[in-house]
Amino acid sequence: MKYIIWTSLLVTFAAGCGSRTFTNTQRTAIEQLLLSGAVDNALEKLDIPQLAGKKTYLDFTNLKGYDLEYVKAAVRARFAEIGAHLTEDAEQADYVAEISLGALGTEYKSSILGIPAIPIPNSPTPFPELALARGIEQTGIAKLLVLVHSNGKVVSTGHYYGKVERDENFVLWFRWQSKDDIRTRWEAADEKLKAKSTQQAD
Protein backbone atom coordinates (compact mmCIF):
# COMPACT_ATOMS: atom_id res chain seq x y z
CA MET A 1 0.00 0.00 0.00
CA LYS A 2 2.84 2.37 0.91
CA TYR A 3 4.48 1.66 -2.48
CA ILE A 4 1.28 2.60 -4.32
CA ILE A 5 0.96 5.88 -2.39
CA TRP A 6 4.56 6.92 -3.11
CA THR A 7 4.22 5.96 -6.77
CA SER A 8 1.04 8.03 -7.10
CA LEU A 9 2.73 11.04 -5.51
CA LEU A 10 5.73 10.68 -7.81
CA VAL A 11 3.59 10.49 -10.94
CA THR A 12 1.46 13.43 -9.83
CA PHE A 13 4.56 15.56 -9.21
CA ALA A 14 6.13 14.54 -12.51
CA ALA A 15 3.00 15.35 -14.50
CA GLY A 16 2.73 18.73 -12.78
CA CYS A 17 6.21 19.66 -13.94
CA GLY A 18 5.03 19.51 -17.54
CA SER A 19 2.02 21.79 -17.08
CA ARG A 20 1.51 24.99 -19.09
CA THR A 21 0.27 28.38 -17.96
CA PHE A 22 -2.84 29.14 -20.01
CA THR A 23 -3.66 32.52 -21.50
CA ASN A 24 -6.50 34.68 -20.25
CA THR A 25 -7.20 36.15 -23.68
CA GLN A 26 -10.20 34.97 -25.68
CA ARG A 27 -8.03 32.85 -27.99
CA THR A 28 -4.53 31.54 -27.43
CA ALA A 29 -1.58 32.87 -29.41
CA ILE A 30 -0.84 29.30 -30.52
CA GLU A 31 -4.28 28.93 -32.11
CA GLN A 32 -3.97 32.25 -33.92
CA LEU A 33 -0.47 31.42 -35.18
CA LEU A 34 -1.62 28.01 -36.41
CA LEU A 35 -4.43 29.61 -38.43
CA SER A 36 -2.46 32.55 -39.81
CA GLY A 37 0.49 30.29 -40.62
CA ALA A 38 -1.77 27.91 -42.54
CA VAL A 39 -3.09 30.86 -44.56
CA ASP A 40 0.47 32.01 -45.29
CA ASN A 41 1.47 28.51 -46.43
CA ALA A 42 -1.52 28.28 -48.73
CA LEU A 43 -0.88 31.68 -50.31
CA GLU A 44 2.80 30.91 -50.89
CA LYS A 45 1.61 28.42 -53.54
CA LEU A 46 -0.41 31.05 -55.39
CA ASP A 47 1.17 32.27 -58.62
CA ILE A 48 -0.91 33.62 -61.52
CA PRO A 49 1.45 35.05 -64.19
CA GLN A 50 -1.41 36.66 -66.15
CA LEU A 51 -1.89 39.21 -63.36
CA ALA A 52 1.62 40.68 -63.48
CA GLY A 53 1.35 44.39 -64.27
CA LYS A 54 -2.45 44.23 -64.60
CA LYS A 55 -5.11 46.08 -62.62
CA THR A 56 -6.71 43.51 -60.34
CA TYR A 57 -9.74 43.85 -58.13
CA LEU A 58 -9.98 41.52 -55.13
CA ASP A 59 -13.54 40.43 -54.38
CA PHE A 60 -14.00 39.24 -50.76
CA THR A 61 -17.82 39.04 -50.93
CA ASN A 62 -17.86 35.27 -50.39
CA LEU A 63 -15.11 35.23 -47.77
CA LYS A 64 -16.57 33.85 -44.54
CA GLY A 65 -14.91 32.40 -41.43
CA TYR A 66 -12.33 33.28 -38.76
CA ASP A 67 -9.54 35.88 -38.90
CA LEU A 68 -10.94 37.49 -42.03
CA GLU A 69 -9.01 40.74 -41.63
CA TYR A 70 -5.72 38.85 -41.61
CA VAL A 71 -6.77 36.71 -44.57
CA LYS A 72 -7.66 39.80 -46.58
CA ALA A 73 -4.37 41.52 -45.75
CA ALA A 74 -2.36 38.37 -46.55
CA VAL A 75 -4.17 37.95 -49.88
CA ARG A 76 -3.50 41.58 -50.82
CA ALA A 77 0.17 41.18 -49.93
CA ARG A 78 0.51 38.00 -51.99
CA PHE A 79 -1.19 39.45 -55.06
CA ALA A 80 1.10 42.48 -54.83
CA GLU A 81 4.12 40.15 -54.58
CA ILE A 82 3.20 38.37 -57.82
CA GLY A 83 3.01 41.71 -59.61
CA ALA A 84 -0.72 42.52 -59.66
CA HIS A 85 -1.69 46.19 -59.51
CA LEU A 86 -4.47 46.28 -56.93
CA THR A 87 -7.41 48.56 -57.56
CA GLU A 88 -10.51 49.41 -55.53
CA ASP A 89 -12.64 49.87 -58.66
CA ALA A 90 -13.92 46.61 -60.14
CA GLU A 91 -15.12 48.31 -63.31
CA GLN A 92 -11.67 49.68 -64.05
CA ALA A 93 -9.90 46.38 -63.37
CA ASP A 94 -8.43 44.10 -66.01
CA TYR A 95 -9.11 41.10 -63.79
CA VAL A 96 -11.36 40.28 -60.85
CA ALA A 97 -10.18 37.71 -58.29
CA GLU A 98 -12.84 36.18 -56.05
CA ILE A 99 -11.48 34.83 -52.77
CA SER A 100 -13.29 32.19 -50.70
CA LEU A 101 -12.39 30.04 -47.70
CA GLY A 102 -13.06 26.33 -47.94
CA ALA A 103 -11.63 25.75 -44.47
CA LEU A 104 -9.76 27.58 -41.75
CA GLY A 105 -9.55 25.80 -38.42
CA THR A 106 -7.49 23.71 -36.04
CA GLU A 107 -7.23 20.02 -35.22
CA TYR A 108 -6.24 18.86 -31.75
CA LYS A 109 -5.17 15.38 -30.67
CA SER A 110 -3.95 14.20 -27.28
CA SER A 111 -2.84 10.90 -25.82
CA ILE A 112 -1.91 9.81 -22.32
CA LEU A 113 -0.07 6.89 -20.76
CA GLY A 114 -1.31 6.51 -17.24
CA ILE A 115 -4.60 6.88 -15.38
CA PRO A 116 -7.09 9.45 -16.75
CA ALA A 117 -9.15 11.70 -14.50
CA ILE A 118 -11.80 9.65 -12.70
CA PRO A 119 -15.19 11.13 -11.70
CA ILE A 120 -15.92 10.97 -7.98
CA PRO A 121 -19.55 10.29 -7.01
CA ASN A 122 -21.31 13.33 -5.53
CA SER A 123 -18.26 15.51 -6.15
CA PRO A 124 -17.82 18.25 -8.81
CA THR A 125 -14.07 17.62 -8.86
CA PRO A 126 -12.74 14.38 -10.38
CA PHE A 127 -9.76 12.48 -9.07
CA PRO A 128 -6.79 14.01 -10.96
CA GLU A 129 -5.17 12.09 -13.75
CA LEU A 130 -1.84 10.36 -13.13
CA ALA A 131 0.18 10.64 -16.32
CA LEU A 132 3.51 8.91 -16.96
CA ALA A 133 3.60 10.23 -20.53
CA ARG A 134 1.51 12.62 -22.58
CA GLY A 135 1.44 13.66 -26.23
CA ILE A 136 -0.29 16.65 -27.84
CA GLU A 137 -0.62 17.38 -31.56
CA GLN A 138 -2.04 20.64 -32.95
CA THR A 139 -2.62 21.42 -36.63
CA GLY A 140 -3.88 24.54 -38.38
CA ILE A 141 -5.45 23.92 -41.79
CA ALA A 142 -6.46 26.40 -44.49
CA LYS A 143 -8.06 25.97 -47.90
CA LEU A 144 -8.55 28.94 -50.20
CA LEU A 145 -10.38 29.08 -53.51
CA VAL A 146 -9.16 31.79 -55.89
CA LEU A 147 -11.25 32.40 -59.01
CA VAL A 148 -9.92 34.93 -61.51
CA HIS A 149 -12.08 36.14 -64.38
CA SER A 150 -12.23 38.94 -66.92
CA ASN A 151 -15.31 40.10 -68.85
CA GLY A 152 -17.19 36.97 -67.87
CA LYS A 153 -14.39 34.62 -68.94
CA VAL A 154 -12.61 32.44 -66.38
CA VAL A 155 -8.87 33.03 -66.51
CA SER A 156 -7.72 30.91 -63.57
CA THR A 157 -9.20 28.87 -60.75
CA GLY A 158 -7.24 27.12 -58.04
CA HIS A 159 -7.56 25.51 -54.63
CA TYR A 160 -4.68 26.34 -52.31
CA TYR A 161 -4.05 24.31 -49.15
CA GLY A 162 -1.85 25.19 -46.22
CA LYS A 163 -0.99 23.41 -42.98
CA VAL A 164 0.99 24.25 -39.84
CA GLU A 165 1.79 21.60 -37.22
CA ARG A 166 3.27 21.41 -33.76
CA ASP A 167 3.46 18.84 -31.00
CA GLU A 168 4.51 18.54 -27.37
CA ASN A 169 5.56 15.33 -25.65
CA PHE A 170 6.12 14.71 -21.95
CA VAL A 171 7.61 11.74 -20.14
CA LEU A 172 7.67 12.43 -16.42
CA TRP A 173 9.39 15.85 -16.19
CA PHE A 174 11.05 15.64 -19.62
CA ARG A 175 9.55 17.65 -22.51
CA TRP A 176 10.48 17.60 -26.19
CA GLN A 177 9.06 18.50 -29.58
CA SER A 178 9.55 16.59 -32.82
CA LYS A 179 7.79 19.29 -34.85
CA ASP A 180 7.07 22.98 -34.34
CA ASP A 181 6.26 24.78 -37.58
CA ILE A 182 5.34 27.92 -35.63
CA ARG A 183 8.86 28.31 -34.24
CA THR A 184 10.37 27.40 -37.61
CA ARG A 185 8.33 30.09 -39.36
CA TRP A 186 9.09 32.89 -36.91
CA GLU A 187 12.81 32.03 -36.89
CA ALA A 188 12.79 32.13 -40.70
CA ALA A 189 10.96 35.48 -40.62
CA ASP A 190 13.53 36.89 -38.16
CA GLU A 191 16.40 35.73 -40.37
CA LYS A 192 14.76 37.31 -43.41
CA LEU A 193 14.42 40.64 -41.62
CA LYS A 194 18.03 40.51 -40.43
CA ALA A 195 19.23 39.78 -43.97
CA LYS A 196 17.15 42.66 -45.32
CA SER A 197 18.51 45.04 -42.68
CA THR A 198 22.06 43.99 -43.50
CA GLN A 199 21.52 44.60 -47.22
CA GLN A 200 20.07 48.06 -46.55
CA ALA A 201 23.00 48.91 -44.28
CA ASP A 202 25.46 47.94 -47.02
Helices and strands as residue ranges (DSSP letters): H 2-17, H 29-44, G 49-51, E 55-59, H 68-81, E 85-86, G 90-92, E 95-115, E 130-150, E 153-171, E 174-176, H 181-201
